[in-house]
C-alpha cells in the first residue's frame, strides 16, 4: 500500500509541476472483508431467480422483509440485499455487491497546486547504451540520487546493482548500470531522489532507448 500511494503522489506531483492546477483522483468502489466470515443472513433459495452472497434477484411473485431495490435498467426486477454487512452464504470472508457504505461511496481526492512548482531539480536527459544509462540533471544537485525502478515509489523495485540509487555528480551527471541484462527492453521509471529518498522527478523510459 505504501508503494502504491507513493507512486500516486509522484504522478500527481508531475502533473502539477507540468502546469495542471488541479488533479482529481477517483477510485473504484470498495468491498467487504471480514476474516472469520460475514454475518450469515437467512434467505430462502426458492424466493430467488439467482442468489449470491450479497444480493439476490427475486422471483416476480416473491416477497421478503429484507431491503429490496428495483434494478435501474428494468424496474420490474427486484434486488434483495441483506442488512448491513450480512451475507446470504455462510463462511464468506470477502464479497462485492449489496448495499453498504464501503460499496456505495466512491472516494474522490482533489490535489491542488500551492506556491511554485518543484522544478528546481529535474531530469533533463537520459541516454541508454545497452545496460548503461547516462543521466543529466538540471537545477541543484546537492544530495540528489538517481534510480531506475519499475514502481517509482518503491526502492525495492530498483533495477540497478545492489538496488542502490547512484549519487548525482557536482556537474549534474550520473551513470547507471542495470543489474541484469535481461532487463534491457523493459519499461521503467528513471527517478530523481532528494536527500531524504523522496521522488522529486521521474521520466518513463524503455531500458535501451
Order of alpha helices (4+ residues) and beta strands (2+ residues): alpha-beta-beta-beta-beta-beta-beta-beta-alpha-beta-beta-beta-beta-beta-beta-beta-beta
